[in-house]
Amino acid sequence: MRSRDPGLQPERTGLAWSRTGLLALIVACLSIRIGLSAAADLHLIVALLLAGLGCMSLHRGHQRSRYVAGEDVATSTSRKFLLGTSSLVMLACTIDAILLLIRHL
Amino acid sequence: MNLHSDALEIPAGTREEKSLKWWETGTRPDYRFSLANERTFLAWIRTSLAIVAGAIGIDQFASDLGSPQLRLVLSVVLLMVGGTLGGVAYTRWARAERAMRREADLPLSSLLPFLAMFTAFLSTGLAWLIIDFS
């Protein structure tokens, strides 16, 4: 059993992941709304990407919190995980922008 | 809990170090700094997602705002800024991680003044649009 970090760093980081995950899920819901209302089905791909990002982030937040409870989850940051998060956001924005332009022009 | 950084086998600046990727060089930073860097990354990702939500909001929920062309331009600009911030979040994290591994100064970024100016222009523009077209 590990001792508790007085700065609660893993817990705060876990909560930051959860906040990010929830926000990603909210934006995914907004994308579903575009997909349904504008009859632009491809927006549902963006919704799917963002929902994936949201679930991944919530899972990461859960992992970080488990560390505080004493389980041995690494405290070092996973570079590939951050790169994946970043890429998903960029991909979602690019697809959204292209679809908007196609729909209006 | 070990609050101190763990030294890796290979010190910075040696020949072996040059064949390694940057994230394998130097010393592993104190985990508290790593986690703080990770939270900063997440804060940028949330900023990016909030801007994307704004773009969708203008496209879907503001049918009285300006003209359709103006709404399209605003939405696409917001999406482009959102996407850029999403990418920059990673490069900022990587630059800070690299600096910490080499025990160098943390890098400065021109992103903060850019984002502040962008937000100021955007709010002023939107306020003008709402007043002018209502």
gemmi code that builds the backbone of each chain (N, CA, C; Angstrom):
import gemmi

chains = {
    "A": [
        ("MET", (0.871, -1.202, 0.000), (0.000, 0.000, 0.000), (0.894, 1.234, 0.000)),
        ("ARG", (0.688, 2.108, -0.969), (1.489, 3.320, -1.040), (0.876, 4.403, -0.156)),
        ("SER", (1.761, 5.312, 0.288), (1.246, 6.396, 1.116), (0.557, 7.429, 0.228)),
        ("ARG", (-0.313, 8.206, 0.827), (-1.088, 9.183, 0.059), (-0.229, 10.410, -0.216)),
        ("ASP", (-0.259, 10.889, -1.469), (0.499, 12.079, -1.847), (-0.193, 13.310, -1.259)),
        ("PRO", (0.499, 14.106, -0.400), (-0.172, 15.234, 0.224), (-0.665, 16.277, -0.790)),
        ("GLY", (-0.028, 16.325, -1.978), (-0.476, 17.273, -3.003), (-1.628, 16.733, -3.840)),
        ("LEU", (-2.010, 15.464, -3.593), (-3.104, 14.812, -4.325), (-2.927, 14.910, -5.838)),
        ("GLN", (-1.678, 14.842, -6.299), (-1.408, 15.030, -7.728), (-2.110, 13.995, -8.614)),
        ("PRO", (-2.004, 12.685, -8.297), (-2.674, 11.720, -9.176), (-4.190, 11.924, -9.200)),
        ("GLU", (-4.756, 12.273, -8.035), (-6.196, 12.474, -7.962), (-6.618, 13.670, -8.818)),
        ("ARG", (-5.851, 14.773, -8.696), (-6.185, 15.974, -9.491), (-6.059, 15.675, -10.976)),
        ("THR", (-5.018, 14.908, -11.338), (-4.838, 14.573, -12.750), (-5.968, 13.673, -13.226)),
        ("GLY", (-6.387, 12.744, -12.361), (-7.514, 11.870, -12.696), (-8.772, 12.679, -12.942)),
        ("LEU", (-9.019, 13.670, -12.075), (-10.211, 14.506, -12.242), (-10.120, 15.338, -13.520)),
        ("ALA", (-8.895, 15.800, -13.854), (-8.711, 16.570, -15.090), (-9.052, 15.705, -16.303)),
        ("TRP", (-8.644, 14.421, -16.261), (-8.999, 13.490, -17.354), (-10.506, 13.313, -17.418)),
        ("SER", (-11.145, 13.166, -16.250), (-12.602, 12.966, -16.243), (-13.327, 14.183, -16.811)),
        ("ARG", (-12.886, 15.389, -16.412), (-13.507, 16.622, -16.947), (-13.391, 16.653, -18.457)),
        ("THR", (-12.175, 16.333, -18.947), (-11.951, 16.345, -20.386), (-12.857, 15.322, -21.071)),
        ("GLY", (-12.983, 14.127, -20.465), (-13.827, 13.080, -21.019), (-15.284, 13.518, -21.102)),
        ("LEU", (-15.765, 14.156, -20.026), (-17.165, 14.590, -20.018), (-17.408, 15.652, -21.090)),
        ("LEU", (-16.443, 16.589, -21.210), (-16.593, 17.638, -22.229), (-16.611, 17.018, -23.625)),
        ("ALA", (-15.734, 16.027, -23.846), (-15.698, 15.362, -25.157), (-17.039, 14.684, -25.436)),
        ("LEU", (-17.658, 14.087, -24.417), (-18.955, 13.434, -24.611), (-20.045, 14.458, -24.928)),
        ("ILE", (-19.966, 15.648, -24.270), (-20.955, 16.696, -24.556), (-20.833, 17.148, -26.019)),
        ("VAL", (-19.572, 17.373, -26.466), (-19.369, 17.803, -27.853), (-19.798, 16.692, -28.821)),
        ("ALA", (-19.619, 15.418, -28.399), (-20.082, 14.299, -29.229), (-21.604, 14.361, -29.378)),
        ("CYS", (-22.313, 14.680, -28.289), (-23.778, 14.800, -28.353), (-24.183, 15.921, -29.306)),
        ("LEU", (-23.444, 17.054, -29.247), (-23.740, 18.168, -30.164), (-23.540, 17.730, -31.612)),
        ("SER", (-22.489, 16.921, -31.855), (-22.225, 16.443, -33.218), (-23.336, 15.508, -33.688)),
        ("ILE", (-23.888, 14.699, -32.759), (-25.013, 13.835, -33.124), (-26.190, 14.703, -33.557)),
        ("ARG", (-26.371, 15.807, -32.836), (-27.470, 16.715, -33.161), (-27.308, 17.258, -34.593)),
        ("ILE", (-26.075, 17.653, -34.977), (-25.871, 18.102, -36.366), (-26.195, 16.965, -37.314)),
        ("GLY", (-25.671, 15.775, -37.006), (-25.852, 14.612, -37.874), (-27.320, 14.312, -38.113)),
        ("LEU", (-28.147, 14.459, -37.068), (-29.560, 14.132, -37.215), (-30.339, 15.270, -37.861)),
        ("SER", (-30.050, 16.536, -37.423), (-30.884, 17.646, -37.874), (-30.582, 18.050, -39.312)),
        ("ALA", (-29.313, 18.036, -39.692), (-28.971, 18.533, -41.019), (-28.950, 17.408, -42.050)),
        ("ALA", (-29.358, 16.219, -41.638), (-29.303, 15.053, -42.516), (-27.911, 14.882, -43.102)),
        ("ALA", (-26.910, 15.258, -42.308), (-25.521, 15.084, -42.740), (-24.939, 13.942, -41.907)),
        ("ASP", (-25.171, 12.719, -42.390), (-24.834, 11.530, -41.599), (-23.357, 11.448, -41.231)),
        ("LEU", (-22.506, 12.049, -42.094), (-21.064, 11.914, -41.849), (-20.631, 12.590, -40.555)),
        ("HIS", (-21.456, 13.561, -40.072), (-21.130, 14.192, -38.788), (-21.161, 13.162, -37.656)),
        ("LEU", (-21.865, 12.053, -37.886), (-21.916, 11.012, -36.852), (-20.543, 10.359, -36.664)),
        ("ILE", (-19.697, 10.420, -37.718), (-18.313, 9.909, -37.576), (-17.570, 10.741, -36.536)),
        ("VAL", (-17.742, 12.081, -36.636), (-17.106, 12.981, -35.663), (-17.625, 12.662, -34.262)),
        ("ALA", (-18.956, 12.436, -34.173), (-19.555, 12.112, -32.872), (-18.916, 10.842, -32.308)),
        ("LEU", (-18.705, 9.859, -33.199), (-18.118, 8.583, -32.779), (-16.684, 8.787, -32.283)),
        ("LEU", (-15.900, 9.592, -33.035), (-14.509, 9.881, -32.643), (-14.475, 10.532, -31.262)),
        ("LEU", (-15.341, 11.549, -31.079), (-15.340, 12.284, -29.816), (-15.852, 11.413, -28.666)),
        ("ALA", (-16.830, 10.552, -28.970), (-17.327, 9.651, -27.920), (-16.212, 8.688, -27.500)),
        ("GLY", (-15.428, 8.222, -28.491), (-14.283, 7.364, -28.183), (-13.284, 8.077, -27.299)),
        ("LEU", (-12.987, 9.335, -27.676), (-12.062, 10.148, -26.881), (-12.590, 10.320, -25.457)),
        ("GLY", (-13.904, 10.593, -25.338), (-14.518, 10.780, -24.024), (-14.375, 9.542, -23.157)),
        ("CYS", (-14.681, 8.374, -23.745), (-14.607, 7.124, -22.971), (-13.162, 6.824, -22.561)),
        ("MET", (-12.216, 7.047, -23.502), (-10.797, 6.831, -23.192), (-10.351, 7.716, -22.031)),
        ("SER", (-10.783, 8.986, -22.082), (-10.375, 9.936, -21.029), (-10.967, 9.561, -19.690)),
        ("LEU", (-12.252, 9.155, -19.702), (-12.882, 8.762, -18.441), (-12.172, 7.539, -17.857)),
        ("HIS", (-11.782, 6.609, -18.750), (-11.074, 5.415, -18.295), (-9.725, 5.799, -17.681)),
        ("ARG", (-9.033, 6.748, -18.352), (-7.732, 7.215, -17.855), (-7.891, 7.861, -16.477)),
        ("GLY", (-8.964, 8.654, -16.333), (-9.242, 9.301, -15.052), (-9.440, 8.267, -13.962)),
        ("HIS", (-10.145, 7.192, -14.321), (-10.401, 6.106, -13.374), (-9.082, 5.446, -12.967)),
        ("GLN", (-8.189, 5.232, -13.960), (-6.883, 4.615, -13.670), (-6.083, 5.467, -12.694)),
        ("ARG", (-6.060, 6.784, -12.950), (-5.318, 7.696, -12.077), (-5.853, 7.656, -10.649)),
        ("SER", (-7.177, 7.582, -10.508), (-7.761, 7.557, -9.161), (-7.397, 6.260, -8.447)),
        ("ARG", (-7.331, 5.159, -9.220), (-6.975, 3.880, -8.615), (-5.590, 3.918, -8.004)),
        ("TYR", (-4.701, 4.726, -8.616), (-3.344, 4.829, -8.094), (-3.357, 5.341, -6.649)),
        ("VAL", (-4.248, 6.331, -6.397), (-4.355, 6.905, -5.052), (-4.802, 5.826, -4.070)),
        ("ALA", (-5.657, 4.920, -4.561), (-6.173, 3.871, -3.687), (-5.116, 2.809, -3.397)),
        ("GLY", (-3.936, 2.946, -4.003), (-2.850, 2.047, -3.651), (-2.480, 1.057, -4.727)),
        ("GLU", (-3.222, 0.978, -5.818), (-2.866, 0.027, -6.866), (-1.712, 0.583, -7.690)),
        ("ASP", (-0.920, -0.314, -8.256), (0.322, 0.116, -8.878), (0.115, 0.499, -10.350)),
        ("VAL", (-0.425, 1.662, -10.585), (-0.544, 2.194, -11.944), (0.544, 3.247, -12.101)),
        ("ALA", (1.262, 3.206, -13.229), (2.425, 4.080, -13.400), (2.041, 5.558, -13.279)),
        ("THR", (2.909, 6.333, -12.661), (2.648, 7.769, -12.555), (3.213, 8.524, -13.747)),
        ("SER", (4.060, 7.848, -14.542), (4.645, 8.567, -15.672), (3.588, 8.725, -16.766)),
        ("THR", (3.715, 9.814, -17.534), (2.745, 10.122, -18.571), (3.001, 9.243, -19.789)),
        ("SER", (1.935, 8.720, -20.386), (2.097, 7.942, -21.614), (2.087, 8.896, -22.808)),
        ("ARG", (3.246, 9.013, -23.472), (3.376, 9.953, -24.591), (2.410, 9.580, -25.717)),
        ("LYS", (2.302, 8.277, -25.997), (1.451, 7.842, -27.105), (-0.017, 8.152, -26.825)),
        ("PHE", (-0.398, 8.041, -25.563), (-1.786, 8.324, -25.199), (-2.108, 9.798, -25.450)),
        ("LEU", (-1.166, 10.691, -25.076), (-1.380, 12.123, -25.302), (-1.405, 12.424, -26.788)),
        ("LEU", (-0.484, 11.778, -27.539), (-0.426, 11.989, -28.985), (-1.747, 11.549, -29.618)),
        ("GLY", (-2.288, 10.423, -29.127), (-3.563, 9.924, -29.636), (-4.697, 10.899, -29.348)),
        ("THR", (-4.733, 11.421, -28.116), (-5.769, 12.383, -27.731), (-5.727, 13.601, -28.643)),
        ("SER", (-4.502, 14.136, -28.803), (-4.288, 15.318, -29.630), (-4.733, 15.061, -31.069)),
        ("SER", (-4.341, 13.904, -31.607), (-4.660, 13.576, -32.999), (-6.167, 13.433, -33.194)),
        ("LEU", (-6.843, 12.815, -32.210), (-8.295, 12.646, -32.321), (-8.991, 14.004, -32.389)),
        ("VAL", (-8.550, 14.953, -31.543), (-9.172, 16.284, -31.537), (-8.944, 16.958, -32.885)),
        ("MET", (-7.702, 16.881, -33.396), (-7.395, 17.518, -34.682), (-8.206, 16.884, -35.810)),
        ("LEU", (-8.311, 15.544, -35.787), (-9.051, 14.826, -36.823), (-10.529, 15.227, -36.790)),
        ("ALA", (-11.110, 15.275, -35.577), (-12.521, 15.627, -35.440), (-12.771, 17.034, -35.987)),
        ("CYS", (-11.873, 17.991, -35.661), (-12.032, 19.371, -36.135), (-11.944, 19.432, -37.651)),
        ("THR", (-10.966, 18.714, -38.225), (-10.769, 18.759, -39.675), (-11.992, 18.197, -40.400)),
        ("ILE", (-12.470, 17.015, -39.943), (-13.632, 16.397, -40.602), (-14.846, 17.323, -40.483)),
        ("ASP", (-15.055, 17.896, -39.269), (-16.186, 18.797, -39.039), (-16.124, 19.981, -40.002)),
        ("ALA", (-14.935, 20.598, -40.126), (-14.784, 21.783, -40.975), (-15.054, 21.422, -42.436)),
        ("ILE", (-14.515, 20.292, -42.901), (-14.715, 19.877, -44.298), (-16.202, 19.614, -44.569)),
        ("LEU", (-16.866, 18.914, -43.617), (-18.285, 18.604, -43.806), (-19.131, 19.870, -43.833)),
        ("LEU", (-18.791, 20.839, -42.952), (-19.525, 22.111, -42.930), (-19.399, 22.805, -44.275)),
        ("LEU", (-18.159, 22.850, -44.807), (-17.913, 23.522, -46.082), (-18.679, 22.819, -47.202)),
        ("ILE", (-18.649, 21.472, -47.207), (-19.352, 20.721, -48.258), (-20.854, 21.002, -48.188)),
        ("ARG", (-21.387, 21.048, -46.953), (-22.830, 21.232, -46.779), (-23.289, 22.619, -47.245)),
        ("HIS", (-22.424, 23.642, -47.048), (-22.869, 25.010, -47.331), (-22.480, 25.507, -48.712)),
        ("LEU", (-21.445, 24.922, -49.314), (-20.971, 25.495, -50.593), (-21.552, 24.724, -51.782)),
    ],
    "B": [
        ("MET", (5.881, 6.793, -0.870), (5.896, 7.193, -2.277), (7.183, 7.967, -2.585)),
        ("ASN", (7.824, 7.618, -3.675), (9.077, 8.274, -4.019), (8.810, 9.607, -4.712)),
        ("LEU", (9.168, 10.703, -4.037), (8.896, 12.024, -4.604), (10.061, 12.534, -5.442)),
        ("HIS", (11.171, 11.812, -5.441), (12.350, 12.291, -6.165), (12.432, 11.646, -7.539)),
        ("SER", (13.111, 12.357, -8.462), (13.214, 11.818, -9.815), (14.186, 10.644, -9.832)),
        ("ASP", (13.906, 9.683, -10.730), (14.803, 8.534, -10.873), (15.776, 8.823, -12.004)),
        ("ALA", (17.068, 8.688, -11.751), (18.044, 8.906, -12.816), (18.016, 7.708, -13.753)),
        ("LEU", (18.058, 7.960, -15.067), (18.121, 6.862, -16.021), (19.578, 6.449, -16.196)),
        ("GLU", (19.784, 5.339, -16.925), (21.128, 4.799, -17.083), (22.052, 5.740, -17.871)),
        ("ILE", (21.488, 6.379, -18.904), (22.339, 7.121, -19.839), (22.237, 8.621, -19.592)),
        ("PRO", (23.345, 9.292, -19.239), (23.289, 10.724, -18.983), (23.166, 11.538, -20.276)),
        ("ALA", (22.675, 12.794, -20.152), (22.487, 13.648, -21.317), (23.834, 14.004, -21.943)),
        ("GLY", (23.868, 14.141, -23.269), (25.048, 14.636, -23.965), (26.034, 13.567, -24.411)),
        ("THR", (25.852, 12.310, -24.026), (26.789, 11.276, -24.443), (26.422, 10.760, -25.828)),
        ("ARG", (27.305, 9.934, -26.412), (27.042, 9.420, -27.761), (25.808, 8.499, -27.754)),
        ("GLU", (25.697, 7.671, -26.704), (24.544, 6.778, -26.617), (23.247, 7.577, -26.602)),
        ("GLU", (23.331, 8.769, -25.966), (22.121, 9.559, -25.824), (21.607, 10.024, -27.182)),
        ("LYS", (22.555, 10.271, -28.130), (22.138, 10.820, -29.420), (21.328, 9.827, -30.242)),
        ("SER", (21.523, 8.513, -30.007), (20.756, 7.526, -30.763), (19.385, 7.290, -30.145)),
        ("LEU", (19.143, 7.884, -28.979), (17.857, 7.681, -28.311), (16.858, 8.739, -28.764)),
        ("LYS", (15.578, 8.414, -28.615), (14.537, 9.411, -28.842), (14.578, 10.398, -27.680)),
        ("TRP", (14.022, 11.628, -27.938), (14.156, 12.642, -26.886), (13.472, 12.223, -25.588)),
        ("TRP", (12.390, 11.431, -25.702), (11.675, 11.061, -24.476), (12.368, 9.950, -23.694)),
        ("GLU", (13.524, 9.488, -24.218), (14.290, 8.484, -23.472), (15.549, 9.089, -22.874)),
        ("THR", (15.819, 10.368, -23.164), (17.081, 10.980, -22.736), (16.938, 11.677, -21.380)),
        ("GLY", (18.087, 12.116, -20.850), (18.092, 12.890, -19.604), (17.577, 12.092, -18.419)),
        ("THR", (17.069, 12.823, -17.425), (16.539, 12.146, -16.242), (15.026, 12.261, -16.219)),
        ("ARG", (14.396, 11.219, -15.692), (12.936, 11.242, -15.607), (12.528, 12.323, -14.604)),
        ("PRO", (11.620, 13.223, -15.014), (11.243, 14.295, -14.079), (10.482, 13.737, -12.870)),
        ("ASP", (10.512, 14.508, -11.807), (9.689, 14.215, -10.633), (8.253, 13.986, -11.107)),
        ("TYR", (7.591, 12.943, -10.612), (6.268, 12.606, -11.149), (5.253, 13.729, -10.931)),
        ("ARG", (5.484, 14.565, -9.887), (4.536, 15.666, -9.657), (4.576, 16.664, -10.810)),
        ("PHE", (5.792, 16.902, -11.346), (5.927, 17.831, -12.471), (5.352, 17.205, -13.735)),
        ("SER", (5.573, 15.885, -13.889), (5.001, 15.186, -15.054), (3.484, 15.299, -15.043)),
        ("LEU", (2.904, 15.091, -13.860), (1.444, 15.141, -13.774), (0.929, 16.559, -13.986)),
        ("ALA", (1.678, 17.568, -13.481), (1.267, 18.962, -13.701), (1.293, 19.272, -15.199)),
        ("ASN", (2.317, 18.769, -15.892), (2.431, 18.967, -17.339), (1.258, 18.301, -18.059)),
        ("GLU", (0.898, 17.115, -17.574), (-0.231, 16.386, -18.168), (-1.539, 17.160, -17.963)),
        ("ARG", (-1.704, 17.773, -16.787), (-2.937, 18.541, -16.538), (-2.986, 19.780, -17.425)),
        ("THR", (-1.812, 20.390, -17.667), (-1.784, 21.554, -18.559), (-2.198, 21.132, -19.968)),
        ("PHE", (-1.678, 19.971, -20.409), (-2.076, 19.417, -21.711), (-3.595, 19.274, -21.772)),
        ("LEU", (-4.180, 18.707, -20.701), (-5.622, 18.473, -20.685), (-6.399, 19.782, -20.695)),
        ("ALA", (-5.854, 20.814, -20.023), (-6.530, 22.112, -20.013), (-6.593, 22.674, -21.439)),
        ("TRP", (-5.515, 22.491, -22.212), (-5.520, 22.959, -23.611), (-6.513, 22.162, -24.433)),
        ("ILE", (-6.586, 20.840, -24.197), (-7.536, 19.999, -24.937), (-8.964, 20.455, -24.629)),
        ("ARG", (-9.227, 20.788, -23.360), (-10.576, 21.252, -23.010), (-10.879, 22.583, -23.675)),
        ("THR", (-9.862, 23.482, -23.727), (-10.058, 24.761, -24.424), (-10.433, 24.492, -25.875)),
        ("SER", (-9.703, 23.557, -26.485), (-9.959, 23.204, -27.874), (-11.382, 22.671, -28.057)),
        ("LEU", (-11.792, 21.759, -27.162), (-13.131, 21.169, -27.266), (-14.219, 22.234, -27.048)),
        ("ALA", (-13.953, 23.204, -26.154), (-14.926, 24.267, -25.908), (-15.095, 25.118, -27.162)),
        ("ILE", (-13.983, 25.364, -27.876), (-14.058, 26.150, -29.113), (-14.842, 25.380, -30.184)),
        ("VAL", (-14.640, 24.049, -30.232), (-15.408, 23.219, -31.172), (-16.896, 23.298, -30.828)),
        ("ALA", (-17.220, 23.251, -29.526), (-18.621, 23.361, -29.109), (-19.197, 24.707, -29.559)),
        ("GLY", (-18.385, 25.781, -29.469), (-18.816, 27.109, -29.927), (-19.112, 27.098, -31.420)),
        ("ALA", (-18.249, 26.430, -32.189), (-18.434, 26.355, -33.641), (-19.750, 25.651, -33.966)),
        ("ILE", (-20.016, 24.522, -33.278), (-21.259, 23.784, -33.515), (-22.457, 24.626, -33.080)),
        ("GLY", (-22.292, 25.353, -31.968), (-23.366, 26.211, -31.470), (-23.751, 27.272, -32.492)),
        ("ILE", (-22.741, 27.922, -33.091), (-23.029, 28.967, -34.087), (-23.710, 28.343, -35.306)),
        ("ASP", (-23.252, 27.144, -35.697), (-23.817, 26.493, -36.885), (-25.248, 26.029, -36.650)),
        ("GLN", (-25.538, 25.531, -35.451), (-26.822, 24.865, -35.211), (-27.851, 25.687, -34.438)),
        ("PHE", (-27.374, 26.522, -33.510), (-28.327, 27.146, -32.583), (-28.446, 28.654, -32.759)),
        ("ALA", (-27.773, 29.224, -33.767), (-27.810, 30.679, -33.902), (-28.276, 31.056, -35.309)),
        ("SER", (-29.468, 30.576, -35.678), (-29.921, 30.772, -37.059), (-30.260, 32.233, -37.372)),
        ("ASP", (-30.342, 33.106, -36.341), (-30.648, 34.519, -36.598), (-29.395, 35.383, -36.650)),
        ("LEU", (-28.248, 34.770, -36.429), (-27.018, 35.564, -36.290), (-26.406, 35.866, -37.663)),
        ("GLY", (-26.341, 37.158, -38.006), (-25.695, 37.559, -39.256), (-26.294, 36.860, -40.464)),
        ("SER", (-25.441, 36.560, -41.444), (-25.894, 35.861, -42.648), (-25.358, 34.423, -42.615)),
        ("PRO", (-25.943, 33.522, -43.436), (-25.435, 32.128, -43.462), (-23.945, 32.056, -43.782)),
        ("GLN", (-23.482, 32.944, -44.709), (-22.054, 32.917, -45.080), (-21.184, 33.282, -43.885)),
        ("LEU", (-21.628, 34.304, -43.145), (-20.865, 34.754, -41.973), (-20.794, 33.655, -40.914)),
        ("ARG", (-21.926, 32.959, -40.718), (-21.945, 31.864, -39.737), (-21.017, 30.742, -40.166)),
        ("LEU", (-20.993, 30.480, -41.484), (-20.115, 29.426, -41.996), (-18.650, 29.790, -41.745)),
        ("VAL", (-18.303, 31.070, -42.068), (-16.913, 31.511, -41.874), (-16.541, 31.420, -40.393)),
        ("LEU", (-17.431, 31.909, -39.522), (-17.159, 31.869, -38.073), (-16.954, 30.434, -37.592)),
        ("SER", (-17.853, 29.539, -38.014), (-17.759, 28.135, -37.575), (-16.465, 27.503, -38.047)),
        ("VAL", (-16.117, 27.719, -39.333), (-14.918, 27.086, -39.869), (-13.660, 27.660, -39.196)),
        ("VAL", (-13.647, 28.984, -38.966), (-12.487, 29.580, -38.284), (-12.356, 28.992, -36.880)),
        ("LEU", (-13.488, 28.880, -36.165), (-13.446, 28.312, -34.813), (-12.939, 26.870, -34.840)),
        ("LEU", (-13.415, 26.085, -35.828), (-12.964, 24.689, -35.919), (-11.472, 24.619, -36.210)),
        ("MET", (-10.982, 25.545, -37.072), (-9.555, 25.539, -37.387), (-8.723, 25.895, -36.156)),
        ("VAL", (-9.194, 26.908, -35.408), (-8.465, 27.279, -34.186), (-8.527, 26.133, -33.171)),
        ("GLY", (-9.706, 25.497, -33.056), (-9.853, 24.361, -32.140), (-8.899, 23.233, -32.492)),
        ("GLY", (-8.818, 22.902, -33.787), (-7.925, 21.834, -34.229), (-6.468, 22.179, -33.975)),
        ("THR", (-6.107, 23.447, -34.253), (-4.728, 23.882, -34.019), (-4.373, 23.759, -32.538)),
        ("LEU", (-5.298, 24.216, -31.673), (-5.022, 24.136, -30.226), (-4.868, 22.686, -29.771)),
        ("GLY", (-5.676, 21.788, -30.372), (-5.562, 20.371, -30.044), (-4.173, 19.846, -30.362)),
        ("GLY", (-3.625, 20.258, -31.511), (-2.279, 19.827, -31.889), (-1.198, 20.492, -31.059)),
        ("VAL", (-1.396, 21.798, -30.823), (-0.402, 22.553, -30.057), (-0.325, 22.034, -28.616)),
        ("ALA", (-1.460, 21.515, -28.094), (-1.463, 20.953, -26.737), (-0.366, 19.907, -26.617)),
        ("TYR", (-0.253, 19.040, -27.659), (0.773, 17.991, -27.601), (2.181, 18.571, -27.723)),
        ("THR", (2.386, 19.507, -28.668), (3.747, 20.044, -28.843), (4.190, 20.804, -27.587)),
        ("ARG", (3.268, 21.513, -26.956), (3.600, 22.208, -25.694), (4.009, 21.209, -24.621)),
        ("TRP", (3.213, 20.127, -24.511), (3.530, 19.099, -23.507), (4.926, 18.530, -23.787)),
        ("ALA", (5.186, 18.223, -25.089), (6.460, 17.602, -25.458), (7.632, 18.539, -25.166)),
        ("ARG", (7.467, 19.846, -25.476), (8.565, 20.794, -25.235), (8.854, 20.919, -23.743)),
        ("ALA", (7.789, 20.950, -22.935), (7.989, 21.066, -21.485), (8.629, 19.797, -20.923)),
        ("GLU", (8.170, 18.625, -21.423), (8.715, 17.348, -20.955), (10.207, 17.263, -21.296)),
        ("ARG", (10.549, 17.681, -22.524), (11.935, 17.640, -22.975), (12.813, 18.554, -22.111)),
        ("ALA", (12.275, 19.783, -21.846), (13.036, 20.734, -21.019), (13.243, 20.176, -19.615)),
        ("MET", (12.219, 19.532, -19.071), (12.338, 18.986, -17.711), (13.345, 17.844, -17.675)),
        ("ARG", (13.347, 17.012, -18.739), (14.306, 15.897, -18.800), (15.740, 16.410, -18.855)),
        ("ARG", (15.936, 17.554, -19.519), (17.282, 18.117, -19.647), (17.583, 19.118, -18.540)),
        ("GLU", (16.635, 19.285, -17.639), (16.746, 20.261, -16.548), (17.027, 21.647, -17.080)),
        ("ALA", (16.411, 21.978, -18.222), (16.548, 23.311, -18.814), (15.351, 24.166, -18.397)),
        ("ASP", (15.383, 25.457, -18.811), (14.246, 26.322, -18.508), (13.034, 25.864, -19.309)),
        ("LEU", (11.851, 26.046, -18.732), (10.636, 25.684, -19.468), (10.453, 26.664, -20.619)),
        ("PRO", (10.027, 26.171, -21.791), (9.918, 27.050, -22.966), (8.773, 28.061, -22.826)),
        ("LEU", (8.990, 29.234, -23.413), (7.928, 30.240, -23.458), (7.064, 29.943, -24.673)),
        ("SER", (5.833, 30.398, -24.653), (4.959, 30.155, -25.795), (4.253, 31.433, -26.202)),
        ("SER", (4.138, 31.636, -27.534), (3.432, 32.824, -28.023), (1.939, 32.537, -28.146)),
        ("LEU", (1.544, 31.344, -27.701), (0.157, 30.922, -27.860), (-0.792, 31.691, -26.943)),
        ("LEU", (-0.322, 32.024, -25.739), (-1.214, 32.679, -24.777), (-1.692, 34.040, -25.274)),
        ("PRO", (-0.757, 34.955, -25.708), (-1.247, 36.232, -26.250), (-2.136, 36.040, -27.477)),
        ("PHE", (-1.807, 35.036, -28.317), (-2.637, 34.783, -29.498), (-4.054, 34.402, -29.089)),
        ("LEU", (-4.150, 33.475, -28.111), (-5.473, 33.003, -27.691), (-6.257, 34.132, -27.021)),
        ("ALA", (-5.546, 34.958, -26.217), (-6.213, 36.078, -25.542), (-6.765, 37.054, -26.575)),
        ("MET", (-5.947, 37.376, -27.608), (-6.402, 38.317, -28.639), (-7.546, 37.722, -29.443)),
        ("PHE", (-7.430, 36.429, -29.771), (-8.484, 35.756, -30.537), (-9.803, 35.826, -29.779)),
        ("THR", (-9.744, 35.494, -28.464), (-10.963, 35.508, -27.648), (-11.554, 36.915, -27.575)),
        ("ALA", (-10.665, 37.931, -27.405), (-11.139, 39.316, -27.301), (-11.823, 39.744, -28.604)),
        ("PHE", (-11.185, 39.466, -29.753), (-11.765, 39.831, -31.046), (-13.091, 39.104, -31.272)),
        ("LEU", (-13.103, 37.829, -30.931), (-14.287, 37.011, -31.165), (-15.461, 37.525, -30.325)),
        ("SER", (-15.207, 37.799, -29.034), (-16.317, 38.268, -28.185), (-16.821, 39.606, -28.666)),
        ("THR", (-15.879, 40.535, -29.038), (-16.304, 41.845, -29.522), (-17.136, 41.685, -30.794)),
        ("GLY", (-16.642, 40.850, -31.712), (-17.342, 40.640, -32.978), (-18.727, 40.062, -32.771)),
        ("LEU", (-18.821, 39.045, -31.893), (-20.122, 38.412, -31.648), (-21.081, 39.390, -30.981)),
        ("ALA", (-20.570, 40.189, -30.024), (-21.417, 41.177, -29.348), (-21.962, 42.173, -30.376)),
        ("TRP", (-21.091, 42.624, -31.291), (-21.501, 43.572, -32.328), (-22.575, 42.952, -33.218)),
        ("LEU", (-22.356, 41.691, -33.610), (-23.320, 40.990, -34.473), (-24.680, 40.882, -33.801)),
        ("ILE", (-24.667, 40.513, -32.507), (-25.932, 40.309, -31.777), (-26.688, 41.628, -31.655)),
        ("ILE", (-25.943, 42.723, -31.344), (-26.601, 44.029, -31.187), (-27.108, 44.532, -32.536)),
        ("ASP", (-26.282, 44.374, -33.575), (-26.587, 44.933, -34.880), (-27.753, 44.223, -35.557)),
        ("PHE", (-27.884, 42.913, -35.345), (-28.900, 42.145, -36.071), (-30.131, 41.835, -35.229)),
        ("SER", (-30.185, 42.390, -33.991), (-31.362, 42.083, -33.172), (-32.397, 43.202, -33.279)),
    ],
}
model = gemmi.Model(1)
for chain_id, residues in chains.items():
    chain = gemmi.Chain(chain_id)
    for i, (resn, *xyz) in enumerate(residues, 1):
        res = gemmi.Residue()
        res.name, res.seqid = resn, gemmi.SeqId(i, " ")
        for name, pos in zip(("N", "CA", "C"), xyz):
            atom = gemmi.Atom()
            atom.name, atom.element = name, gemmi.Element(name[0])
            atom.pos, atom.b_iso = gemmi.Position(*pos), 0.0
            res.add_atom(atom)
        chain.add_residue(res)
    model.add_chain(chain)
structure = gemmi.Structure()
structure.add_model(model)
structure.setup_entities()
